[in-house]
């Protein structure tokens, strides 16, 4: 899981519109968090078409046994638009 997530993150960081893409894990639990920041929905939609994302998603069912959640947030920082 971590290897696939890191490949996905490394590819995403090179994409236009990707502001940040970080992979975190809880050292005491089997929890991995992907923190992704894109300029807009178009940049995120592009990310989902990339080979590294498609390989990541294809590998998830064999590696993830728990619930997957997605939470979209909007910045309140005026510097972020």
C-alpha positions as a Markdown table, in Angstrom:
| # | Residue | x | y | z |
|---|---|---|---|---|
| 1 | Unk | 0.0 | 0.0 | 0.0 |
| 2 | Unk | 2.7 | 2.5 | 1.0 |
| 3 | Unk | 4.7 | 1.8 | -2.1 |
| 4 | Unk | 1.8 | 2.3 | -4.4 |
| 5 | Unk | 0.7 | 5.4 | -2.5 |
| 6 | Unk | 4.2 | 6.9 | -2.8 |
| 7 | Unk | 4.4 | 6.2 | -6.6 |
| 8 | Unk | 1.0 | 7.9 | -7.0 |
| 9 | Unk | 2.2 | 10.9 | -4.8 |
| 10 | Unk | 5.4 | 11.2 | -6.8 |
| 11 | Unk | 3.6 | 11.3 | -10.1 |
| 12 | Unk | 0.9 | 13.7 | -8.8 |
| 13 | Unk | 3.5 | 16.2 | -7.6 |
| 14 | Unk | 4.6 | 16.6 | -11.2 |
| 15 | Unk | 1.1 | 17.3 | -12.5 |
| 16 | Unk | -0.1 | 20.8 | -13.4 |
| 17 | Unk | -2.5 | 22.0 | -10.7 |
| 18 | Unk | -1.1 | 19.8 | -7.9 |
| 19 | Unk | -0.2 | 22.0 | -5.0 |
| 20 | Unk | 0.6 | 19.2 | -2.5 |
| 21 | Unk | 0.4 | 15.5 | -2.3 |
| 22 | Unk | 1.6 | 13.8 | 0.9 |
| 23 | Unk | 1.3 | 10.3 | 2.3 |
| 24 | Unk | 1.0 | 9.8 | 6.1 |
| 25 | Unk | 0.6 | 6.7 | 8.2 |
| 26 | Unk | -0.3 | 6.2 | 11.8 |
| 27 | Unk | 2.7 | 4.5 | 13.4 |
| 28 | Unk | 0.5 | 2.6 | 15.8 |
| 29 | Unk | -2.4 | 1.6 | 13.5 |
| 30 | Unk | -2.9 | 0.4 | 10.0 |
| 31 | Unk | -4.1 | 3.8 | 8.8 |
| 32 | Unk | -2.8 | 5.6 | 5.8 |
| 33 | Unk | -3.9 | 9.1 | 4.9 |
| 34 | Unk | -3.4 | 10.8 | 1.5 |
| 35 | Unk | -3.4 | 14.6 | 1.8 |
| 36 | Unk | -4.0 | 15.9 | -1.7 |
| 37 | Unk | -4.3 | 19.6 | -2.6 |
| 38 | Unk | -5.2 | 20.6 | -6.2 |
| 39 | Unk | -5.9 | 24.0 | -7.7 |
| 40 | Unk | -9.4 | 23.0 | -8.7 |
| 41 | Unk | -11.7 | 20.1 | -9.7 |
| 42 | Unk | -10.3 | 20.1 | -13.2 |
| 43 | Unk | -6.8 | 19.4 | -11.8 |
| 44 | Unk | -8.2 | 16.6 | -9.7 |
| 45 | Unk | -10.1 | 15.2 | -12.6 |
| 46 | Unk | -6.9 | 15.2 | -14.7 |
| 47 | Unk | -5.1 | 13.4 | -11.8 |
| 48 | Unk | -7.7 | 10.6 | -12.0 |
| 49 | Unk | -6.8 | 9.9 | -15.6 |
| 50 | Unk | -3.1 | 9.4 | -15.0 |
| 51 | Unk | -1.4 | 6.0 | -15.1 |
| 52 | Unk | 0.0 | 6.3 | -11.6 |
| 53 | Unk | -3.5 | 7.0 | -10.2 |
| 54 | Unk | -5.0 | 4.1 | -12.2 |
| 55 | Unk | -2.3 | 1.7 | -10.9 |
| 56 | Unk | -2.9 | 2.9 | -7.4 |
| 57 | Unk | -6.7 | 2.4 | -7.6 |
| 58 | Unk | -6.3 | -1.0 | -9.2 |
| 59 | Unk | -4.1 | -2.2 | -6.4 |
| 60 | Unk | -6.3 | -1.0 | -3.5 |
| 61 | Unk | -8.7 | -3.9 | -3.3 |
| 62 | Unk | -6.0 | -6.4 | -2.5 |
| 63 | Unk | -4.4 | -4.1 | 0.1 |
| 64 | Unk | -7.2 | -2.3 | 1.9 |
| 65 | Unk | -9.5 | -4.2 | 4.2 |
| 66 | Unk | -11.2 | -1.4 | 6.0 |
| 67 | Unk | -13.4 | 1.5 | 5.0 |
| 68 | Unk | -12.1 | 4.0 | 2.6 |
| 69 | Unk | -13.3 | 7.6 | 3.1 |
| 70 | Unk | -12.9 | 10.8 | 1.1 |
| 71 | Unk | -13.3 | 14.2 | 2.6 |
| 72 | Unk | -13.2 | 17.3 | 0.4 |
| 73 | Unk | -12.3 | 20.6 | 2.2 |
| 74 | Unk | -12.3 | 24.2 | 1.0 |
| 75 | Unk | -9.5 | 26.5 | 2.3 |
| 76 | Unk | -10.5 | 29.5 | 4.4 |
| 77 | Unk | -7.0 | 31.0 | 3.8 |
| 78 | Unk | -7.3 | 34.0 | 1.6 |
| 79 | Unk | -4.0 | 33.2 | 0.0 |
| 80 | Unk | -5.6 | 30.0 | -1.5 |
| 81 | Unk | -8.3 | 31.8 | -3.4 |
